[in-house]
Amino acid sequence: MKKVTITADEEVPLSNIILIGMPGSGKSTVGVILAKLTSRGFTDTDVLIQTSEGRSLQEIVDADGYTALRKIEEEILLRLDCRNHVIATGGSAVYSRIAMEQLKLDGVIVFLDADMATLKSRIRDFESRGLAKRPDQTLADLFAERRPLYAKYADIVLQCAGLTHEEVCARIINSHLRRGLQFPRNLR
Protein backbone atom coordinates (compact mmCIF):
# COMPACT_ATOMS: atom_id res chain seq x y z
CA MET A 1 0.00 0.00 0.00
CA LYS A 2 1.35 3.44 -0.85
CA LYS A 3 2.09 5.77 2.00
CA VAL A 4 0.56 9.21 1.70
CA THR A 5 2.07 12.31 3.28
CA ILE A 6 -0.37 15.11 3.98
CA THR A 7 -0.12 18.42 5.73
CA ALA A 8 -2.25 19.25 8.74
CA ASP A 9 -4.57 21.37 6.55
CA GLU A 10 -5.20 18.72 3.90
CA GLU A 11 -8.03 16.25 4.10
CA VAL A 12 -7.62 13.05 2.10
CA PRO A 13 -10.73 10.90 1.84
CA LEU A 14 -10.16 7.32 2.92
CA SER A 15 -10.99 4.85 0.19
CA ASN A 16 -10.90 1.36 1.69
CA ILE A 17 -13.27 -0.31 4.10
CA ILE A 18 -11.38 -2.89 6.14
CA LEU A 19 -13.38 -5.55 7.96
CA ILE A 20 -11.93 -7.19 11.05
CA GLY A 21 -13.43 -9.65 13.49
CA MET A 22 -13.60 -13.22 14.64
CA PRO A 23 -13.92 -16.15 12.28
CA GLY A 24 -17.65 -16.49 11.64
CA SER A 25 -18.39 -12.80 12.16
CA GLY A 26 -19.30 -12.42 8.48
CA LYS A 27 -16.30 -10.52 7.09
CA SER A 28 -16.18 -12.36 3.76
CA THR A 29 -19.93 -12.50 3.17
CA VAL A 30 -20.53 -8.90 4.26
CA GLY A 31 -17.46 -7.84 2.28
CA VAL A 32 -18.80 -9.14 -1.03
CA ILE A 33 -22.22 -7.51 -0.51
CA LEU A 34 -20.69 -4.25 0.70
CA ALA A 35 -18.33 -4.10 -2.29
CA LYS A 36 -21.29 -4.41 -4.65
CA LEU A 37 -23.33 -1.80 -2.77
CA THR A 38 -20.48 0.73 -2.69
CA SER A 39 -19.05 0.08 -6.17
CA ARG A 40 -15.72 -1.09 -4.78
CA GLY A 41 -13.42 -3.99 -5.47
CA PHE A 42 -13.32 -6.84 -2.98
CA THR A 43 -10.23 -8.46 -1.48
CA ASP A 44 -10.26 -11.40 0.92
CA THR A 45 -6.83 -11.71 2.50
CA ASP A 46 -7.38 -15.37 3.45
CA VAL A 47 -7.79 -16.11 -0.26
CA LEU A 48 -4.62 -14.11 -1.03
CA ILE A 49 -2.73 -16.19 1.53
CA GLN A 50 -3.97 -19.46 0.07
CA THR A 51 -3.19 -18.51 -3.52
CA SER A 52 0.25 -17.16 -2.69
CA GLU A 53 1.13 -20.28 -0.68
CA GLY A 54 -0.61 -22.80 -2.94
CA ARG A 55 -2.23 -24.50 0.04
CA SER A 56 -5.11 -24.04 2.43
CA LEU A 57 -4.87 -22.17 5.70
CA GLN A 58 -5.26 -25.45 7.59
CA GLU A 59 -2.42 -27.02 5.58
CA ILE A 60 -0.19 -24.09 6.55
CA VAL A 61 -1.08 -24.50 10.23
CA ASP A 62 -0.64 -28.29 10.09
CA ALA A 63 2.75 -28.13 8.34
CA ASP A 64 4.29 -24.95 9.77
CA GLY A 65 2.26 -23.96 12.81
CA TYR A 66 -0.08 -21.11 13.65
CA THR A 67 2.73 -18.58 14.07
CA ALA A 68 3.84 -19.21 10.48
CA LEU A 69 0.30 -18.45 9.29
CA ARG A 70 0.35 -15.18 11.25
CA LYS A 71 3.69 -14.20 9.68
CA ILE A 72 2.45 -14.99 6.16
CA GLU A 73 -0.70 -12.98 6.86
CA GLU A 74 1.37 -10.01 8.02
CA GLU A 75 3.49 -10.15 4.83
CA ILE A 76 0.37 -10.28 2.64
CA LEU A 77 -1.18 -7.31 4.47
CA LEU A 78 2.00 -5.25 4.21
CA ARG A 79 2.19 -5.90 0.44
CA LEU A 80 -1.48 -5.11 -0.13
CA ASP A 81 -1.81 -2.14 -2.49
CA CYS A 82 -5.38 -1.23 -3.33
CA ARG A 83 -7.73 1.71 -3.28
CA ASN A 84 -11.51 1.78 -3.24
CA HIS A 85 -11.78 -1.77 -1.97
CA VAL A 86 -13.58 -3.63 0.74
CA ILE A 87 -10.94 -5.76 2.43
CA ALA A 88 -11.95 -8.79 4.49
CA THR A 89 -8.99 -9.63 6.71
CA GLY A 90 -8.25 -12.93 8.38
CA GLY A 91 -9.30 -13.11 12.00
CA SER A 92 -5.68 -12.95 13.15
CA ALA A 93 -4.71 -9.78 11.25
CA VAL A 94 -4.89 -7.81 14.49
CA TYR A 95 -1.87 -9.61 15.90
CA SER A 96 0.28 -7.46 13.60
CA ARG A 97 0.44 -3.86 14.80
CA ILE A 98 2.44 -2.79 11.76
CA ALA A 99 -0.05 -4.34 9.32
CA MET A 100 -3.01 -2.72 11.07
CA GLU A 101 -1.29 0.67 11.00
CA GLN A 102 -0.61 0.18 7.29
CA LEU A 103 -4.27 -0.63 6.61
CA LYS A 104 -5.38 2.50 8.51
CA LEU A 105 -3.38 4.72 6.15
CA ASP A 106 -6.05 4.50 3.46
CA GLY A 107 -9.03 2.96 5.14
CA VAL A 108 -11.62 2.87 7.84
CA ILE A 109 -11.45 -0.24 9.99
CA VAL A 110 -14.78 -1.79 10.94
CA PHE A 111 -14.95 -4.42 13.68
CA LEU A 112 -17.81 -6.82 13.02
CA ASP A 113 -18.50 -7.67 16.66
CA ALA A 114 -20.47 -10.89 16.73
CA ASP A 115 -21.34 -12.41 20.08
CA MET A 116 -20.26 -15.88 21.15
CA ALA A 117 -23.67 -17.45 20.44
CA THR A 118 -23.59 -16.16 16.85
CA LEU A 119 -20.04 -17.38 16.33
CA LYS A 120 -20.83 -20.85 17.70
CA SER A 121 -23.85 -21.14 15.42
CA ARG A 122 -21.79 -20.22 12.34
CA ILE A 123 -18.54 -22.08 13.00
CA ARG A 124 -18.96 -25.80 12.63
CA ASP A 125 -15.38 -26.57 11.59
CA PHE A 126 -13.40 -24.87 14.37
CA GLU A 127 -10.70 -27.55 14.53
CA SER A 128 -10.15 -27.72 10.75
CA ARG A 129 -10.88 -24.16 9.62
CA GLY A 130 -7.25 -23.05 9.38
CA LEU A 131 -7.21 -20.64 12.29
CA ALA A 132 -4.04 -19.03 13.60
CA LYS A 133 -4.54 -20.32 17.13
CA ARG A 134 -2.68 -22.39 19.65
CA PRO A 135 -3.73 -26.06 19.54
CA ASP A 136 -5.15 -25.85 23.07
CA GLN A 137 -7.30 -22.76 22.43
CA THR A 138 -11.06 -23.04 22.40
CA LEU A 139 -13.31 -20.64 20.52
CA ALA A 140 -14.05 -18.89 23.82
CA ASP A 141 -10.31 -18.54 24.55
CA LEU A 142 -9.68 -17.10 21.10
CA PHE A 143 -12.63 -14.71 21.48
CA ALA A 144 -11.32 -13.46 24.84
CA GLU A 145 -7.80 -12.97 23.46
CA ARG A 146 -8.73 -11.23 20.21
CA ARG A 147 -11.72 -9.08 21.14
CA PRO A 148 -9.63 -6.36 22.86
CA LEU A 149 -7.32 -6.24 19.80
CA TYR A 150 -10.26 -5.78 17.43
CA ALA A 151 -11.61 -2.97 19.60
CA LYS A 152 -8.16 -1.36 19.78
CA TYR A 153 -7.76 -1.03 16.00
CA ALA A 154 -11.39 -0.37 15.05
CA ASP A 155 -12.59 3.01 13.87
CA ILE A 156 -16.13 1.66 14.03
CA VAL A 157 -17.44 -1.18 16.19
CA LEU A 158 -20.61 -2.72 14.80
CA GLN A 159 -22.63 -5.07 16.99
CA CYS A 160 -23.79 -7.77 14.55
CA ALA A 161 -25.91 -10.05 16.75
CA GLY A 162 -29.37 -10.46 15.26
CA LEU A 163 -28.57 -8.52 12.07
CA THR A 164 -28.69 -9.88 8.54
CA HIS A 165 -25.66 -9.36 6.31
CA GLU A 166 -27.61 -6.68 4.43
CA GLU A 167 -28.43 -4.85 7.67
CA VAL A 168 -24.75 -4.94 8.64
CA CYS A 169 -23.87 -3.40 5.25
CA ALA A 170 -26.49 -0.67 5.66
CA ARG A 171 -25.09 0.25 9.07
CA ILE A 172 -21.54 0.34 7.71
CA ILE A 173 -22.60 2.61 4.85
CA ASN A 174 -24.45 4.95 7.23
CA SER A 175 -21.47 5.08 9.60
CA HIS A 176 -19.04 5.75 6.77
CA LEU A 177 -21.08 8.52 5.24
CA ARG A 178 -20.73 10.36 8.53
CA ARG A 179 -16.96 9.78 8.47
CA GLY A 180 -16.37 11.27 5.04
CA LEU A 181 -15.78 8.10 3.04
CA GLN A 182 -16.61 8.61 -0.59
CA PHE A 183 -19.45 6.66 -2.15
CA PRO A 184 -21.12 6.76 -5.55
CA ARG A 185 -23.85 9.39 -5.80
CA ASN A 186 -26.66 6.85 -5.62
CA LEU A 187 -25.60 5.95 -2.04
CA ARG A 188 -25.63 9.49 -0.70
C-alpha positions, 0 to 999 in steps of 0.5 A, spaced: 500 500 500 502 506 498 504 511 504 501 518 503 504 524 506 499 530 507 499 536 511 495 538 517 490 542 513 489 537 507 483 532 508 484 526 504 478 521 503 479 514 505 478 509 500 478 502 503 473 499 508 477 494 512 473 488 515 476 485 522 473 480 526 472 473 529 472 467 524 464 467 523 463 474 524 461 475 516 467 478 514 467 475 507 460 475 506 458 482 508 465 484 504 462 481 497 455 484 498 458 491 501 463 491 495 457 491 490 453 496 494 459 501 494 461 500 487 468 497 490 473 492 489 473 486 494 479 483 497 479 477 501 486 476 505 485 469 506 484 467 499 490 471 497 494 467 503 492 461 500 493 462 492 500 465 494 502 459 498 498 454 494 495 451 500 489 451 504 490 455 511 489 449 515 495 445 511 499 451 513 497 450 520 498 443 520 505 443 516 508 450 519 504 452 525 499 457 527 505 462 528 507 461 520 500 463 518 500 469 522 507 471 519 504 470 512 498 474 513 502 479 516 506 479 509 500 479 505 497 485 508 503 489 508 504 488 500 497 489 499 496 495 495 489 497 493 484 503 493 476 503 493 476 496 496 472 492 501 478 488 504 476 482 508 482 480 513 483 474 516 481 473 524 488 474 526 490 480 522 490 484 528 496 480 531 500 485 527 500 492 529 504 494 523 499 491 518 493 494 522 497 501 522 498 500 514 491 498 513 489 505 517 493 509 512 487 508 506 481 505 510 476 505 515 477 499 519 470 496 521 470 491 527 464 486 526 463 484 533 459 478 533 457 475 540 459 468 542 452 465 540 452 467 533 459 465 532 458 458 535 452 457 530 456 459 524 462 455 525 462 448 525 469 446 523 473 450 528 478 444 529 479 444 521 478 451 519 485 453 518 485 458 524 491 461 527 490 459 534 494 455 539 492 447 539 489 448 546 485 454 544 477 453 544 473 458 541 471 462 547 479 462 549 480 465 542 474 470 542 477 473 549 484 474 546 482 477 540 476 481 542 480 487 545 485 487 539 479 488 534 476 494 539 483 497 539 484 497 531 477 499 530 474 506 527 467 503 528 465 497 532 458 494 529 454 489 533 452 484 529 448 479 533 441 479 530 442 482 524 442 480 517 448 481 512 444 486 508 443 490 515 450 490 517 452 493 510 447 498 511 449 500 518 456 500 515 454 505 509 451 509 514 457 510 519 461 511 513 457 517 510 458 520 517 466 519 516 467 522 510 468 516 506 466 517 498 461 513 495 457 513 488 452 518 488 446 513 488 448 511 495 448 518 498 
